[in-house]
Amino acid sequence: MAITKTSVLSEVVVTPAMDSSAADTSNNKHPVIRVSHFDTYTEDGVEGVAKHRKTELKKFVEDGGAATDVSGEDAFVQTIATAIWS
């Protein structure tokens, strides 16, 4: 009786920077990525609950902090992050 989770990328939205005059180390200076997934849980071949999960990614973990690690995200999301945050 193993439960299997299947996650499918459903939407990626990039919103512009909130404040282009903010300090370079501020998240407000950089675009934000909103990622949506549909997660489906299956047990013994029977599909169960489907959930819609949203994640918001900012350039920094916190203002003035380390860069956000997107290595665990879908390759498509990683490509977008590299393009807009470089």
C-alpha positions as CSV (number, residue, x, y, z in Angstrom):
1,M,0.0,0.0,0.0
2,A,2.3,2.7,-1.2
3,I,1.1,6.2,-1.9
4,T,2.6,7.8,-5.0
5,K,2.6,11.6,-5.6
6,T,2.6,12.9,-9.1
7,S,3.4,16.6,-9.6
8,V,2.7,18.4,-12.9
9,L,3.8,21.9,-13.6
10,S,0.7,23.8,-14.6
11,E,1.6,27.5,-14.7
12,V,4.5,29.9,-14.4
13,V,3.8,33.6,-13.9
14,V,6.5,36.3,-13.8
15,T,5.5,39.6,-12.2
16,P,7.6,42.7,-12.6
17,A,9.7,44.3,-9.9
18,M,7.7,46.2,-7.4
19,D,10.3,49.0,-7.0
20,S,12.9,49.5,-9.7
21,S,14.7,52.1,-7.5
22,A,15.1,49.8,-4.6
23,A,18.6,48.5,-3.5
24,D,20.0,45.6,-5.6
25,T,19.9,43.4,-2.6
26,S,16.1,44.0,-2.1
27,N,13.6,41.5,-3.4
28,N,11.4,44.5,-4.5
29,K,14.0,45.3,-7.1
30,H,13.6,42.0,-8.9
31,P,10.7,40.1,-10.7
32,V,8.9,37.4,-8.8
33,I,8.1,34.0,-10.1
34,R,4.8,32.3,-9.2
35,V,4.8,28.5,-9.9
36,S,1.7,26.3,-9.8
37,H,1.6,22.5,-9.7
38,F,-1.2,20.0,-9.7
39,D,-0.3,17.2,-7.3
40,T,-2.2,13.9,-7.6
41,Y,-1.9,11.1,-5.0
42,T,-2.4,7.5,-6.0
43,E,-2.7,4.4,-3.8
44,D,-2.7,0.9,-5.3
45,G,-3.6,2.3,-8.7
46,V,-6.5,4.3,-7.5
47,E,-6.2,8.0,-8.1
48,G,-7.0,10.0,-5.0
49,V,-7.0,13.7,-4.1
50,A,-5.7,16.2,-6.5
51,K,-4.3,19.4,-5.0
52,H,-3.3,22.7,-6.6
53,R,-0.1,24.0,-5.1
54,K,1.3,27.5,-5.6
55,T,4.9,28.6,-4.8
56,E,6.3,32.1,-4.9
57,L,10.0,32.5,-5.7
58,K,11.9,35.7,-5.0
59,K,15.5,36.4,-6.0
60,F,16.8,36.3,-2.4
61,V,15.8,34.2,0.6
62,E,15.3,37.5,2.4
63,D,16.3,41.0,1.6
64,G,20.1,41.2,1.7
65,G,20.3,37.4,2.1
66,A,21.6,34.5,0.0
67,A,20.2,33.9,-3.5
68,T,17.2,31.6,-3.6
69,D,18.1,28.0,-4.6
70,V,15.9,26.9,-7.5
71,S,17.9,23.7,-8.2
72,G,14.9,21.6,-7.0
73,E,12.5,23.3,-9.4
74,D,11.5,22.1,-12.9
75,A,14.1,22.9,-15.5
76,F,11.7,25.3,-17.2
77,V,11.5,27.3,-13.9
78,Q,15.3,27.3,-13.5
79,T,15.7,28.7,-17.0
80,I,13.3,31.5,-16.3
81,A,15.0,32.3,-13.0
82,T,18.4,32.4,-14.6
83,A,17.0,34.7,-17.4
84,I,15.3,37.2,-15.2
85,W,17.7,37.3,-12.2
86,S,21.0,37.4,-13.9
